[in-house]
Amino acid sequence: MNEAIKQYGYYVQLIQPRPRQVIMMLRLRSFIAGIAWGEPQQKELRNYDRLLLHNARQLQQGLSCSLSKAYPATHWWWQLGQLADCSLYVDLSAPTAS
């Protein structure tokens, strides 16, 4: 299961991801949210989430449509448009970032 976080990290760090890679990354993040992780894994996940927040505009630009309507608000990573324009605040200081 730890590989899921590492794979997510790989996608988040891509310089110019293709739309399919962005979708794969977001689906993987939703899968990761359903697992109870230990503190080391949560810390690694928060680091990748911070990078996703930093790259949200670039990730959103690679997509031709908005994806946020099909997913619950608790899955904030699907809200790339709102993350890109800073209209959505995500607190990653919490011990669990579901």
N, C-alpha and C positions, 0 to 999 in steps of 0.2 A: 504493500500500500504506500510505503514511503516513496516509491517510484512515481506515483501519481503527482506528488508535490514537485518532484524534480522535473517531470515532463511539463507541468504547468509553468515552472520557472523557465524552461527552455523556450516555450512559446512567448512568454512575457518579454523575454530578452531579445527576440528577433527584431532586427532593425526595420525591415519593411515586410511585415507578414502579409501573406495572401489572405483574401477573405475566408477561404476554407480553414486556414490556420487560426484565424481569429475565432471563428465559430468553434473549432476544436478546443481552443484554449478556454472559452467561456463554458462550454459543456463540461470540460474537465474540472473547472473551478466549481461548478454546481455539484459534481460528483464528490469532490473533496469536502464540500460543505456538509455532506451527510455522514461524515465519519468523525468519531471522537478521537482527536489527536492528543498526544502528549505535549508538554510544554516545548521541547526542542522543535518538534514539527510545526507547532503553532507559530513559533518565532520565525522559522524559515518561511512559512506561508505569509505571515504579515510582511516580511521583507519583499516577497514577490508581489503582494498586493500593493505595496507602496510604489513599486515600479510600474504596475498596471495603472495606478492613478496618475503617475507622472506621464505615461505614454498614451493616455486615454484619447487625446485628440488625434494622434497618429493612427491609433487602432480604429477609431470611428471613421476617419477619412477613407480607410481602405474598404469600407462596407458601402453598399449601395442603398441600404435601407436601415431603418431603426429596428432593433431587436427587443427593446425593453418591454413592449406590451405583453409578450407571451410569458413573462417570468415574474415571480413574486418580488415585491419591493425588497424583501430581505436578501435577495440575490442581487445586490447592488452592482456587481460587476457587469451585468447585462445593460446597465444604464450608461453606456459609453458616451452618448451625446450630453447627458447632464453632467457626467464627470469631466468631460472635455471643456464645457463652458462654466465649470465650477458652481453650478446651481444645485449640486448634490454634495453634501458633506458626509464623509465616511470617517468614523473614529477608529483608527487601527491601533489605538493604545489599549483597547480592551483585551483581556486574556484570550478570548475566543473571537475570531472574526469569521462568523459563519457565512 
